[in-house]
Amino acid sequence: MERTLAIIKPDAVGAGNVGNILSRLQKEGFRIVHMKWIHLNQAQAEGFYQVHRMRPFFSSLVKFMTEGPVVVLALEKENAIADLRKVMGATDPAKAEPGTLRRDYAASIERNAIHGSDSAQSADYEIAYFFSTIELSGRSG
Ligand code: CMP
């Protein structure tokens, strides 16, 4: 079993697509291990995306990620990291396969509905970024 971190982004939350996305993830076999609803502040969004801090889109990305609440999920499944990226589709929804979450719910390369960890190392870091020791040491682990 493997874990990954997903974020349903402010565009998808604002458009009322949380239920559709959760339902799709569960149909694909992901188990929700931890979940929270949070409106990130600037420092929290900058911290999460620190690997992108030198990119030209960084300040716009932070502004987008703080415009409204997000839903943060720790998901579990065999091959969770690769499988979530497959279900999400390409970063740019124009290039995402039909039937993927980004093709169905995203509007642009920035406002792309959902984030998923890109490696086991990122997944560990990102899960620990959002979920506390008390959450991660409860009975769901
Ligand atoms: P995500 O998978 O969360 O990782 C980084 C995010 O930066 C990405 O999704 C998009 O929201 C955003 N992003 C990536 N590339 C671009 C780009 N070329 N222009 C604007 N935003 C981008």
Backbone and ligand atoms as CSV (ligand in chain L), in Angstrom:
chain,resi,resn,atom,element,x,y,z
A,1,MET,N,N,0.830,-1.205,0.000
A,1,MET,CA,C,0.000,0.000,0.000
A,1,MET,C,C,0.867,1.259,0.000
A,2,GLU,N,N,0.410,2.260,-0.733
A,2,GLU,CA,C,1.195,3.499,-0.841
A,2,GLU,C,C,0.263,4.677,-0.541
A,3,ARG,N,N,0.838,5.757,-0.027
A,3,ARG,CA,C,0.042,6.964,0.239
A,3,ARG,C,C,0.506,8.127,-0.629
A,4,THR,N,N,-0.458,8.986,-0.946
A,4,THR,CA,C,-0.146,10.202,-1.693
A,4,THR,C,C,-0.978,11.337,-1.135
A,5,LEU,N,N,-0.565,12.563,-1.437
A,5,LEU,CA,C,-1.331,13.718,-1.005
A,5,LEU,C,C,-2.029,14.351,-2.203
A,6,ALA,N,N,-3.316,14.630,-2.032
A,6,ALA,CA,C,-4.069,15.353,-3.056
A,6,ALA,C,C,-4.620,16.636,-2.447
A,7,ILE,N,N,-4.713,17.673,-3.279
A,7,ILE,CA,C,-5.394,18.906,-2.867
A,7,ILE,C,C,-6.443,19.224,-3.926
A,8,ILE,N,N,-7.694,19.304,-3.491
A,8,ILE,CA,C,-8.745,19.813,-4.385
A,8,ILE,C,C,-8.643,21.335,-4.270
A,9,LYS,N,N,-8.293,21.970,-5.386
A,9,LYS,CA,C,-7.868,23.373,-5.367
A,9,LYS,C,C,-9.061,24.343,-5.326
A,10,PRO,N,N,-8.780,25.641,-5.034
A,10,PRO,CA,C,-9.870,26.609,-4.865
A,10,PRO,C,C,-10.833,26.716,-6.055
A,11,ASP,N,N,-10.342,26.504,-7.272
A,11,ASP,CA,C,-11.249,26.586,-8.432
A,11,ASP,C,C,-12.306,25.479,-8.361
A,12,ALA,N,N,-11.868,24.257,-8.037
A,12,ALA,CA,C,-12.799,23.120,-7.994
A,12,ALA,C,C,-13.723,23.208,-6.779
A,13,VAL,N,N,-13.183,23.696,-5.645
A,13,VAL,CA,C,-14.029,23.871,-4.450
A,13,VAL,C,C,-15.090,24.939,-4.753
A,14,GLY,N,N,-14.648,26.065,-5.330
A,14,GLY,CA,C,-15.566,27.171,-5.632
A,14,GLY,C,C,-16.648,26.799,-6.624
A,15,ALA,N,N,-16.316,25.890,-7.542
A,15,ALA,CA,C,-17.290,25.479,-8.568
A,15,ALA,C,C,-18.217,24.364,-8.060
A,16,GLY,N,N,-18.046,23.950,-6.820
A,16,GLY,CA,C,-18.926,22.922,-6.255
A,16,GLY,C,C,-18.588,21.514,-6.710
A,17,ASN,N,N,-17.309,21.276,-7.034
A,17,ASN,CA,C,-16.931,19.954,-7.562
A,17,ASN,C,C,-16.270,19.022,-6.549
A,18,VAL,N,N,-16.288,19.381,-5.255
A,18,VAL,CA,C,-15.649,18.515,-4.246
A,18,VAL,C,C,-16.297,17.126,-4.235
A,19,GLY,N,N,-17.615,17.087,-4.202
A,19,GLY,CA,C,-18.315,15.795,-4.142
A,19,GLY,C,C,-18.012,14.931,-5.355
A,20,ASN,N,N,-18.040,15.535,-6.544
A,20,ASN,CA,C,-17.758,14.775,-7.772
A,20,ASN,C,C,-16.340,14.204,-7.749
A,21,ILE,N,N,-15.385,15.014,-7.299
A,21,ILE,CA,C,-13.985,14.567,-7.307
A,21,ILE,C,C,-13.759,13.481,-6.256
A,22,LEU,N,N,-14.334,13.654,-5.058
A,22,LEU,CA,C,-14.185,12.611,-4.024
A,22,LEU,C,C,-14.803,11.299,-4.496
A,23,SER,N,N,-15.963,11.405,-5.119
A,23,SER,CA,C,-16.656,10.209,-5.594
A,23,SER,C,C,-15.821,9.482,-6.648
A,24,ARG,N,N,-15.238,10.244,-7.568
A,24,ARG,CA,C,-14.385,9.672,-8.610
A,24,ARG,C,C,-13.156,8.988,-8.012
A,25,LEU,N,N,-12.543,9.644,-7.016
A,25,LEU,CA,C,-11.351,9.057,-6.384
A,25,LEU,C,C,-11.707,7.747,-5.689
A,26,GLN,N,N,-12.849,7.720,-5.030
A,26,GLN,CA,C,-13.255,6.490,-4.337
A,26,GLN,C,C,-13.586,5.387,-5.342
A,27,LYS,N,N,-14.230,5.749,-6.448
A,27,LYS,CA,C,-14.516,4.755,-7.506
A,27,LYS,C,C,-13.240,4.167,-8.082
A,28,GLU,N,N,-12.178,4.978,-8.107
A,28,GLU,CA,C,-10.879,4.513,-8.635
A,28,GLU,C,C,-10.110,3.686,-7.614
A,29,GLY,N,N,-10.686,3.525,-6.414
A,29,GLY,CA,C,-10.068,2.635,-5.423
A,29,GLY,C,C,-9.200,3.312,-4.380
A,30,PHE,N,N,-9.206,4.650,-4.357
A,30,PHE,CA,C,-8.437,5.346,-3.328
A,30,PHE,C,C,-9.226,5.351,-2.021
A,31,ARG,N,N,-8.532,5.078,-0.922
A,31,ARG,CA,C,-9.137,5.160,0.404
A,31,ARG,C,C,-8.716,6.501,1.010
A,32,ILE,N,N,-9.686,7.238,1.538
A,32,ILE,CA,C,-9.358,8.509,2.185
A,32,ILE,C,C,-8.884,8.203,3.600
A,33,VAL,N,N,-7.611,8.491,3.857
A,33,VAL,CA,C,-7.028,8.180,5.172
A,33,VAL,C,C,-7.123,9.398,6.097
A,34,HIS,N,N,-6.907,10.600,5.522
A,34,HIS,CA,C,-7.032,11.851,6.273
A,34,HIS,C,C,-7.617,12.889,5.320
A,35,MET,N,N,-8.408,13.810,5.893
A,35,MET,CA,C,-9.017,14.841,5.037
A,35,MET,C,C,-9.204,16.120,5.839
A,36,LYS,N,N,-8.882,17.274,5.233
A,36,LYS,CA,C,-9.208,18.539,5.896
A,36,LYS,C,C,-9.569,19.629,4.903
A,37,TRP,N,N,-10.418,20.532,5.415
A,37,TRP,CA,C,-10.884,21.710,4.680
A,37,TRP,C,C,-10.140,22.895,5.262
A,38,ILE,N,N,-9.385,23.627,4.443
A,38,ILE,CA,C,-8.587,24.740,4.989
A,38,ILE,C,C,-8.474,25.850,3.941
A,39,HIS,N,N,-8.579,27.097,4.424
A,39,HIS,CA,C,-8.311,28.244,3.555
A,39,HIS,C,C,-6.876,28.674,3.866
A,40,LEU,N,N,-5.949,28.354,2.965
A,40,LEU,CA,C,-4.531,28.614,3.207
A,40,LEU,C,C,-4.233,30.112,3.251
A,41,ASN,N,N,-3.284,30.492,4.115
A,41,ASN,CA,C,-2.782,31.868,4.041
A,41,ASN,C,C,-1.565,31.898,3.110
A,42,GLN,N,N,-1.046,33.106,2.867
A,42,GLN,CA,C,0.036,33.253,1.886
A,42,GLN,C,C,1.275,32.438,2.270
A,43,ALA,N,N,1.670,32.506,3.529
A,43,ALA,CA,C,2.883,31.794,3.965
A,43,ALA,C,C,2.705,30.279,3.822
A,44,GLN,N,N,1.501,29.795,4.110
A,44,GLN,CA,C,1.252,28.348,3.993
A,44,GLN,C,C,1.317,27.889,2.537
A,45,ALA,N,N,0.737,28.680,1.627
A,45,ALA,CA,C,0.782,28.321,0.207
A,45,ALA,C,C,2.211,28.440,-0.336
A,46,GLU,N,N,2.919,29.492,0.059
A,46,GLU,CA,C,4.322,29.651,-0.385
A,46,GLU,C,C,5.172,28.492,0.120
A,47,GLY,N,N,4.958,28.085,1.347
A,47,GLY,CA,C,5.719,26.973,1.926
A,47,GLY,C,C,5.447,25.680,1.186
A,48,PHE,N,N,4.189,25.436,0.878
A,48,PHE,CA,C,3.848,24.194,0.183
A,48,PHE,C,C,4.505,24.130,-1.194
A,49,TYR,N,N,4.499,25.262,-1.902
A,49,TYR,CA,C,5.025,25.288,-3.275
A,49,TYR,C,C,6.450,25.833,-3.345
A,50,GLN,N,N,7.212,25.705,-2.257
A,50,GLN,CA,C,8.563,26.315,-2.234
A,50,GLN,C,C,9.462,25.813,-3.362
A,51,VAL,N,N,9.258,24.577,-3.840
A,51,VAL,CA,C,10.118,24.090,-4.940
A,51,VAL,C,C,9.912,24.902,-6.218
A,52,HIS,N,N,8.772,25.588,-6.306
A,52,HIS,CA,C,8.480,26.384,-7.509
A,52,HIS,C,C,8.787,27.870,-7.316
A,53,ARG,N,N,9.466,28.238,-6.206
A,53,ARG,CA,C,9.581,29.668,-5.873
A,53,ARG,C,C,10.310,30.501,-6.924
A,54,MET,N,N,11.168,29.866,-7.742
A,54,MET,CA,C,11.874,30.622,-8.770
A,54,MET,C,C,11.116,30.658,-10.105
A,55,ARG,N,N,9.987,29.966,-10.172
A,55,ARG,CA,C,9.242,29.916,-11.441
A,55,ARG,C,C,8.495,31.234,-11.672
A,56,PRO,N,N,8.318,31.602,-12.935
A,56,PRO,CA,C,7.627,32.876,-13.215
A,56,PRO,C,C,6.168,32.885,-12.743
A,57,PHE,N,N,5.575,31.689,-12.602
A,57,PHE,CA,C,4.160,31.641,-12.213
A,57,PHE,C,C,3.952,31.564,-10.694
A,58,PHE,N,N,5.054,31.634,-9.902
A,58,PHE,CA,C,4.948,31.374,-8.468
A,58,PHE,C,C,3.973,32.320,-7.740
A,59,SER,N,N,4.096,33.632,-7.949
A,59,SER,CA,C,3.236,34.546,-7.178
A,59,SER,C,C,1.776,34.406,-7.600
A,60,SER,N,N,1.550,34.168,-8.873
A,60,SER,CA,C,0.180,33.955,-9.349
A,60,SER,C,C,-0.395,32.647,-8.763
A,61,LEU,N,N,0.451,31.619,-8.698
A,61,LEU,CA,C,0.020,30.335,-8.131
A,61,LEU,C,C,-0.368,30.502,-6.654
A,62,VAL,N,N,0.440,31.247,-5.915
A,62,VAL,CA,C,0.153,31.460,-4.486
A,62,VAL,C,C,-1.147,32.247,-4.323
A,63,LYS,N,N,-1.341,33.241,-5.176
A,63,LYS,CA,C,-2.573,34.044,-5.119
A,63,LYS,C,C,-3.786,33.148,-5.375
A,64,PHE,N,N,-3.678,32.309,-6.393
A,64,PHE,CA,C,-4.766,31.365,-6.725
A,64,PHE,C,C,-5.040,30.407,-5.560
A,65,MET,N,N,-3.985,29.841,-4.993
A,65,MET,CA,C,-4.164,28.821,-3.950
A,65,MET,C,C,-4.706,29.393,-2.639
A,66,THR,N,N,-4.683,30.745,-2.521
A,66,THR,CA,C,-5.209,31.371,-1.305
A,66,THR,C,C,-6.532,32.087,-1.555
A,67,GLU,N,N,-7.090,31.949,-2.755
A,67,GLU,CA,C,-8.311,32.725,-3.065
A,67,GLU,C,C,-9.559,32.141,-2.401
A,68,GLY,N,N,-9.489,30.910,-1.974
A,68,GLY,CA,C,-10.623,30.271,-1.308
A,68,GLY,C,C,-10.155,28.975,-0.693
A,69,PRO,N,N,-11.051,28.270,0.004
A,69,PRO,CA,C,-10.635,27.037,0.675
A,69,PRO,C,C,-10.242,25.921,-0.281
A,70,VAL,N,N,-9.451,25.000,0.264
A,70,VAL,CA,C,-9.060,23.783,-0.460
A,70,VAL,C,C,-9.457,22.578,0.403
A,71,VAL,N,N,-9.489,21.406,-0.216
A,71,VAL,CA,C,-9.694,20.163,0.532
A,71,VAL,C,C,-8.421,19.332,0.362
A,72,VAL,N,N,-7.790,19.012,1.497
A,72,VAL,CA,C,-6.522,18.277,1.474
A,72,VAL,C,C,-6.795,16.829,1.874
A,73,LEU,N,N,-6.237,15.902,1.089
A,73,LEU,CA,C,-6.515,14.478,1.293
A,73,LEU,C,C,-5.225,13.677,1.343
A,74,ALA,N,N,-5.122,12.783,2.320
A,74,ALA,CA,C,-4.091,11.735,2.252
A,74,ALA,C,C,-4.835,10.501,1.758
A,75,LEU,N,N,-4.379,9.970,0.625
A,75,LEU,CA,C,-5.069,8.857,-0.045
A,75,LEU,C,C,-4.193,7.614,-0.032
A,76,GLU,N,N,-4.837,6.460,0.078
A,76,GLU,CA,C,-4.076,5.203,0.122
A,76,GLU,C,C,-4.602,4.226,-0.926
A,77,LYS,N,N,-3.676,3.527,-1.548
A,77,LYS,CA,C,-4.007,2.565,-2.609
A,77,LYS,C,C,-2.677,1.934,-3.053
A,78,GLU,N,N,-2.722,0.772,-3.674
A,78,GLU,CA,C,-1.495,0.294,-4.321
A,78,GLU,C,C,-1.158,1.259,-5.450
A,79,ASN,N,N,0.109,1.591,-5.613
A,79,ASN,CA,C,0.553,2.541,-6.651
A,79,ASN,C,C,-0.203,3.872,-6.607
A,80,ALA,N,N,-0.489,4.342,-5.396
A,80,ALA,CA,C,-1.316,5.550,-5.235
A,80,ALA,C,C,-0.732,6.765,-5.959
A,81,ILE,N,N,0.591,6.930,-5.910
A,81,ILE,CA,C,1.201,8.149,-6.472
A,81,ILE,C,C,1.009,8.187,-7.995
A,82,ALA,N,N,1.408,7.116,-8.658
A,82,ALA,CA,C,1.277,7.069,-10.125
A,82,ALA,C,C,-0.195,7.022,-10.541
A,83,ASP,N,N,-1.001,6.269,-9.808
A,83,ASP,CA,C,-2.416,6.140,-10.201
A,83,ASP,C,C,-3.166,7.462,-10.038
A,84,LEU,N,N,-2.841,8.218,-8.996
A,84,LEU,CA,C,-3.520,9.511,-8.840
A,84,LEU,C,C,-3.143,10.430,-10.000
A,85,ARG,N,N,-1.868,10.417,-10.380
A,85,ARG,CA,C,-1.452,11.291,-11.479
A,85,ARG,C,C,-2.140,10.902,-12.792
A,86,LYS,N,N,-2.403,9.600,-12.942
A,86,LYS,CA,C,-3.126,9.134,-14.126
A,86,LYS,C,C,-4.588,9.621,-14.117
A,87,VAL,N,N,-5.230,9.507,-12.954
A,87,VAL,CA,C,-6.635,9.942,-12.827
A,87,VAL,C,C,-6.749,11.463,-12.974
A,88,MET,N,N,-5.705,12.200,-12.518
A,88,MET,CA,C,-5.742,13.668,-12.633
A,88,MET,C,C,-5.590,14.113,-14.079
A,89,GLY,N,N,-4.683,13.466,-14.813
A,89,GLY,CA,C,-4.363,13.902,-16.169
A,89,GLY,C,C,-3.258,14.942,-16.172
A,90,ALA,N,N,-2.867,15.386,-17.355
A,90,ALA,CA,C,-1.746,16.322,-17.507
A,90,ALA,C,C,-2.009,17.637,-16.767
A,91,THR,N,N,-0.912,18.297,-16.352
A,91,THR,CA,C,-1.013,19.586,-15.640
A,91,THR,C,C,-1.878,20.571,-16.419
A,92,ASP,N,N,-1.666,20.623,-17.723
A,92,ASP,CA,C,-2.454,21.507,-18.591
A,92,ASP,C,C,-3.701,20.746,-19.050
A,93,PRO,N,N,-4.890,21.188,-18.625
A,93,PRO,CA,C,-6.111,20.440,-18.974
A,93,PRO,C,C,-6.325,20.284,-20.479
A,94,ALA,N,N,-5.758,21.211,-21.259
A,94,ALA,CA,C,-5.889,21.097,-22.721
A,94,ALA,C,C,-5.163,19.862,-23.241
A,95,LYS,N,N,-4.173,19.382,-22.454
A,95,LYS,CA,C,-3.410,18.204,-22.861
A,95,LYS,C,C,-3.833,16.951,-22.090
A,96,ALA,N,N,-4.800,17.096,-21.196
A,96,ALA,CA,C,-5.231,15.952,-20.368
A,96,ALA,C,C,-6.149,15.028,-21.169
A,97,GLU,N,N,-6.001,13.728,-20.925
A,97,GLU,CA,C,-6.825,12.724,-21.617
A,97,GLU,C,C,-8.300,12.897,-21.249
A,98,PRO,N,N,-9.204,12.579,-22.186
A,98,PRO,CA,C,-10.634,12.581,-21.846
A,98,PRO,C,C,-10.884,11.657,-20.649
A,99,GLY,N,N,-11.791,12.080,-19.779
A,99,GLY,CA,C,-12.137,11.254,-18.615
A,99,GLY,C,C,-11.262,11.507,-17.403
A,100,THR,N,N,-10.186,12.309,-17.559
A,100,THR,CA,C,-9.359,12.628,-16.387
A,100,THR,C,C,-9.997,13.803,-15.625
A,101,LEU,N,N,-9.617,13.925,-14.356
A,101,LEU,CA,C,-10.211,14.978,-13.516
A,101,LEU,C,C,-9.914,16.371,-14.067
A,102,ARG,N,N,-8.687,16.580,-14.527
A,102,ARG,CA,C,-8.363,17.918,-15.034
A,102,ARG,C,C,-9.089,18.212,-16.345
A,103,ARG,N,N,-9.231,17.212,-17.172
A,103,ARG,CA,C,-9.992,17.435,-18.412
A,103,ARG,C,C,-11.442,17.807,-18.067
A,104,ASP,N,N,-11.988,17.140,-17.040
A,104,ASP,CA,C,-13.396,17.368,-16.690
A,104,ASP,C,C,-13.622,18.645,-15.878
A,105,TYR,N,N,-12.659,19.010,-15.004
A,105,TYR,CA,C,-12.943,20.075,-14.034
A,105,TYR,C,C,-12.004,21.271,-14.072
A,106,ALA,N,N,-10.896,21.221,-14.838
A,106,ALA,CA,C,-9.925,22.323,-14.803
A,106,ALA,C,C,-10.129,23.295,-15.957
A,107,ALA,N,N,-9.718,24.552,-15.735
A,107,ALA,CA,C,-9.888,25.590,-16.749
A,107,ALA,C,C,-8.583,25.988,-17.418
A,108,SER,N,N,-7.450,25.822,-16.732
A,108,SER,CA,C,-6.171,26.275,-17.297
A,108,SER,C,C,-5.023,25.551,-16.611
A,109,ILE,N,N,-3.803,25.775,-17.112
A,109,ILE,CA,C,-2.628,25.110,-16.525
A,109,ILE,C,C,-2.443,25.520,-15.062
A,110,GLU,N,N,-2.852,26.729,-14.698
A,110,GLU,CA,C,-2.770,27.143,-13.291
A,110,GLU,C,C,-3.995,26.670,-12.516
A,111,ARG,N,N,-5.174,26.969,-13.014
A,111,ARG,CA,C,-6.428,26.634,-12.309
A,111,ARG,C,C,-6.812,25.217,-12.739
A,112,ASN,N,N,-6.018,24.255,-12.197
A,112,ASN,CA,C,-6.130,22.892,-12.720
A,112,ASN,C,C,-6.760,21.883,-11.753
A,113,ALA,N,N,-7.616,22.385,-10.870
A,113,ALA,CA,C,-8.563,21.582,-10.069
A,113,ALA,C,C,-7.963,20.727,-8.956
A,114,ILE,N,N,-6.838,20.078,-9.222
A,114,ILE,CA,C,-6.333,19.121,-8.228
A,114,ILE,C,C,-4.807,19.017,-8.303
A,115,HIS,N,N,-4.214,18.832,-7.138
A,115,HIS,CA,C,-2.771,18.563,-7.032
A,115,HIS,C,C,-2.575,17.123,-6.574
A,116,GLY,N,N,-1.514,16.478,-7.042
A,116,GLY,CA,C,-1.135,15.158,-6.532
A,116,GLY,C,C,0.376,15.083,-6.398
A,117,SER,N,N,0.869,14.432,-5.352
A,117,SER,CA,C,2.315,14.305,-5.132
A,117,SER,C,C,2.976,13.647,-6.341
A,118,ASP,N,N,4.232,14.077,-6.637
A,118,ASP,CA,C,4.898,13.537,-7.842
A,118,ASP,C,C,5.924,12.446,-7.555
A,119,SER,N,N,6.163,12.124,-6.271
A,119,SER,CA,C,7.133,11.072,-5.930
A,119,SER,C,C,6.865,10.634,-4.492
A,120,ALA,N,N,7.485,9.517,-4.106
A,120,ALA,CA,C,7.306,9.019,-2.731
A,120,ALA,C,C,7.864,10.033,-1.729
A,121,GLN,N,N,8.978,10.645,-2.100
A,121,GLN,CA,C,9.595,11.643,-1.206
A,121,GLN,C,C,8.679,12.870,-1.028
A,122,SER,N,N,8.093,13.341,-2.148
A,122,SER,CA,C,7.142,14.465,-2.055
A,122,SER,C,C,5.917,14.075,-1.253
A,123,ALA,N,N,5.418,12.866,-1.460
A,123,ALA,CA,C,4.211,12.431,-0.742
A,123,ALA,C,C,4.448,12.465,0.767
A,124,ASP,N,N,5.594,11.937,1.216
A,124,ASP,CA,C,5.900,11.945,2.657
A,124,ASP,C,C,5.978,13.378,3.183
A,125,TYR,N,N,6.676,14.225,2.432
A,125,TYR,CA,C,6.839,15.621,2.851
A,125,TYR,C,C,5.477,16.341,2.882
A,126,GLU,N,N,4.691,16.135,1.838
A,126,GLU,CA,C,3.427,16.866,1.697
A,126,GLU,C,C,2.384,16.390,2.718
A,127,ILE,N,N,2.357,15.082,2.999
A,127,ILE,CA,C,1.407,14.584,4.011
A,127,ILE,C,C,1.771,15.178,5.375
A,128,ALA,N,N,3.066,15.198,5.685
A,128,ALA,CA,C,3.504,15.744,6.974
A,128,ALA,C,C,3.330,17.266,7.036
A,129,TYR,N,N,3.286,17.923,5.855
A,129,TYR,CA,C,3.082,19.378,5.818
A,129,TYR,C,C,1.677,19.721,6.326
A,130,PHE,N,N,0.712,18.888,5.962
A,130,PHE,CA,C,-0.681,19.208,6.277
A,130,PHE,C,C,-1.259,18.478,7.482
A,131,PHE,N,N,-0.731,17.297,7.799
A,131,PHE,CA,C,-1.345,16.521,8.874
A,131,PHE,C,C,-0.374,16.399,10.041
A,132,SER,N,N,-0.925,16.580,11.237
A,132,SER,CA,C,-0.093,16.649,12.439
A,132,SER,C,C,0.235,15.259,12.972
A,133,THR,N,N,1.160,15.223,13.890
A,133,THR,CA,C,1.550,13.955,14.527
A,133,THR,C,C,0.337,13.271,15.127
A,134,ILE,N,N,-0.547,14.043,15.744
A,134,ILE,CA,C,-1.703,13.395,16.399
A,134,ILE,C,C,-2.605,12.751,15.340
A,135,GLU,N,N,-2.754,13.409,14.182
A,135,GLU,CA,C,-3.564,12.799,13.113
A,135,GLU,C,C,-2.867,11.560,12.550
A,136,LEU,N,N,-1.559,11.679,12.315
A,136,LEU,CA,C,-0.827,10.589,11.665
A,136,LEU,C,C,-0.531,9.430,12.611
A,137,SER,N,N,-0.766,9.627,13.903
A,137,SER,CA,C,-0.536,8.512,14.833
A,137,SER,C,C,-1.850,7.959,15.388
A,138,GLY,N,N,-2.983,8.408,14.817
A,138,GLY,CA,C,-4.272,7.833,15.219
A,138,GLY,C,C,-4.444,6.441,14.649
A,139,ARG,N,N,-5.625,5.868,14.788
A,139,ARG,CA,C,-5.799,4.476,14.378
A,139,ARG,C,C,-5.754,4.301,12.856
A,140,SER,N,N,-6.019,5.395,12.090
A,140,SER,CA,C,-5.878,5.264,10.629
A,140,SER,C,C,-4.430,5.456,10.204
A,141,GLY,N,N,-3.568,5.866,11.127
A,141,GLY,CA,C,-2.116,5.922,10.873
A,141,GLY,C,C,-1.668,7.119,10.073
L,1,CMP,P1,P,0.468,21.346,-9.295
L,1,CMP,O1,O,0.460,19.946,-9.802
L,1,CMP,O2,O,-0.237,21.642,-8.016
L,1,CMP,O3,O,1.985,21.832,-9.171
L,1,CMP,C1,C,2.398,23.156,-9.377
L,1,CMP,C2,C,1.307,24.035,-9.866
L,1,CMP,O4,O,1.742,25.208,-10.501
L,1,CMP,C3,C,0.504,23.309,-10.949
L,1,CMP,O5,O,-0.218,22.247,-10.419
L,1,CMP,C4,C,-0.291,24.453,-11.525
L,1,CMP,O6,O,-1.374,24.853,-10.670
L,1,CMP,C5,C,0.781,25.538,-11.497
L,1,CMP,N1,N,1.500,25.621,-12.787
L,1,CMP,C6,C,2.325,24.718,-13.324
L,1,CMP,N2,N,2.824,25.140,-14.501
L,1,CMP,C7,C,2.292,26.359,-14.694
L,1,CMP,C8,C,2.424,27.324,-15.720
L,1,CMP,N3,N,3.196,27.117,-16.795
L,1,CMP,N4,N,1.732,28.468,-15.593
L,1,CMP,C9,C,0.959,28.688,-14.505
L,1,CMP,N5,N,0.796,27.808,-13.476
L,1,CMP,C10,C,1.461,26.656,-13.590
